[in-house]
Amino acid sequence: MDKNQLDLLKKVEELTAKINEMFSKKGKSVFERYPLLFAFLVVIGATMMSQGVKDLILSINFLKFNPWAMFSFGVIILIITGTLYKKLEK
């Protein structure tokens, strides 16, 4: 390759870098363009999931009529997940 070809390639690379930089500044992500919509959807989704889990747990008669058993199972699950987290962190 001669020097003219290398200069041409360098100019093309610089031009594409400038174009990419220009479009990256103008193109915002969907989250940046509609933050309230996504916040609303996250709140709705989290609420529906929470309510669904609550109703699922309350559909089990043993847990529905024994809140101490529900509390104990919750504590056991938290202990197990905390232990797993500590082991996987290493």
Kinemage of the C-alpha trace (Angstrom):
@kinemage 1
@onewidth
@group {chain A} dominant
@subgroup {mainchain}
@vectorlist {calphas} color= white
{ca met a 1} P 0.000 0.000 0.000
{ca asp a 2} L 1.253 3.415 -0.776
{ca lys a 3} L 0.923 6.535 1.328
{ca asn a 4} L -2.134 7.891 -0.551
{ca gln a 5} L -4.139 4.742 0.159
{ca leu a 6} L -3.220 4.858 3.852
{ca asp a 7} L -4.224 8.525 4.061
{ca leu a 8} L -7.535 7.746 2.376
{ca leu a 9} L -8.236 4.912 4.831
{ca lys a 10} L -7.358 7.164 7.745
{ca lys a 11} L -9.740 9.863 6.496
{ca val a 12} L -12.543 7.313 6.048
{ca glu a 13} L -11.999 6.049 9.605
{ca glu a 14} L -12.062 9.601 10.968
{ca leu a 15} L -15.243 10.366 9.015
{ca thr a 16} L -17.035 7.252 10.281
{ca ala a 17} L -15.927 8.028 13.837
{ca lys a 18} L -17.385 11.548 13.539
{ca ile a 19} L -20.646 10.194 12.094
{ca asn a 20} L -20.935 7.622 14.887
{ca glu a 21} L -20.293 10.306 17.496
{ca met a 22} L -22.898 12.602 15.939
{ca phe a 23} L -25.592 9.917 15.860
{ca ser a 24} L -24.826 8.690 19.365
{ca lys a 25} L -25.464 12.183 20.733
{ca lys a 26} L -28.779 12.543 18.887
{ca gly a 27} L -30.078 9.030 19.474
{ca lys a 28} L -31.371 8.713 23.008
{ca ser a 29} L -32.443 5.395 24.406
{ca val a 30} L -36.122 4.689 24.879
{ca phe a 31} L -35.651 4.879 28.652
{ca glu a 32} L -34.267 8.403 28.349
{ca arg a 33} L -37.048 9.549 26.009
{ca tyr a 34} L -39.954 8.196 28.070
{ca pro a 35} L -38.807 7.955 31.707
{ca leu a 36} L -42.265 8.455 33.248
{ca leu a 37} L -43.831 5.779 31.076
{ca phe a 38} L -41.194 3.229 32.033
{ca ala a 39} L -41.375 4.192 35.712
{ca phe a 40} L -45.149 3.709 35.575
{ca leu a 41} L -44.774 0.329 33.856
{ca val a 42} L -42.209 -0.808 36.428
{ca val a 43} L -44.507 0.178 39.306
{ca ile a 44} L -47.488 -1.592 37.712
{ca gly a 45} L -45.435 -4.716 36.980
{ca ala a 46} L -43.956 -4.877 40.480
{ca thr a 47} L -47.375 -4.346 42.069
{ca met a 48} L -48.985 -7.054 39.957
{ca met a 49} L -46.183 -9.499 40.714
{ca ser a 50} L -46.369 -8.756 44.439
{ca gln a 51} L -50.142 -9.177 44.500
{ca gly a 52} L -49.882 -12.395 42.497
{ca val a 53} L -47.343 -13.892 44.901
{ca lys a 54} L -49.492 -12.835 47.864
{ca asp a 55} L -52.612 -14.435 46.375
{ca leu a 56} L -50.659 -17.563 45.473
{ca ile a 57} L -49.419 -17.933 49.048
{ca leu a 58} L -52.872 -17.270 50.488
{ca ser a 59} L -54.371 -19.952 48.235
{ca ile a 60} L -52.503 -22.526 50.354
{ca asn a 61} L -54.845 -23.113 53.290
{ca phe a 62} L -52.094 -24.199 55.684
{ca leu a 63} L -50.241 -20.903 55.237
{ca lys a 64} L -53.439 -18.857 55.168
{ca phe a 65} L -54.510 -20.024 58.626
{ca asn a 66} L -51.028 -20.312 60.181
{ca pro a 67} L -49.252 -16.946 59.926
{ca trp a 68} L -46.407 -18.168 62.159
{ca ala a 69} L -45.705 -20.977 59.701
{ca met a 70} L -45.669 -18.427 56.866
{ca phe a 71} L -43.293 -16.235 58.863
{ca ser a 72} L -41.032 -19.216 59.648
{ca phe a 73} L -40.900 -20.324 56.011
{ca gly a 74} L -40.035 -16.758 54.999
{ca val a 75} L -37.175 -16.569 57.502
{ca ile a 76} L -35.856 -19.965 56.390
{ca ile a 77} L -35.930 -18.888 52.734
{ca leu a 78} L -34.055 -15.671 53.574
{ca ile a 79} L -31.412 -17.597 55.529
{ca ile a 80} L -30.919 -20.075 52.673
{ca thr a 81} L -30.637 -17.352 50.033
{ca gly a 82} L -28.238 -15.341 52.207
{ca thr a 83} L -26.041 -18.395 52.710
{ca leu a 84} L -26.065 -19.151 48.984
{ca tyr a 85} L -25.166 -15.544 48.213
{ca lys a 86} L -22.172 -15.669 50.553
{ca lys a 87} L -20.973 -18.961 49.056
{ca leu a 88} L -21.403 -17.799 45.457
{ca glu a 89} L -19.686 -14.475 46.157
{ca lys a 90} L -16.355 -16.223 46.834
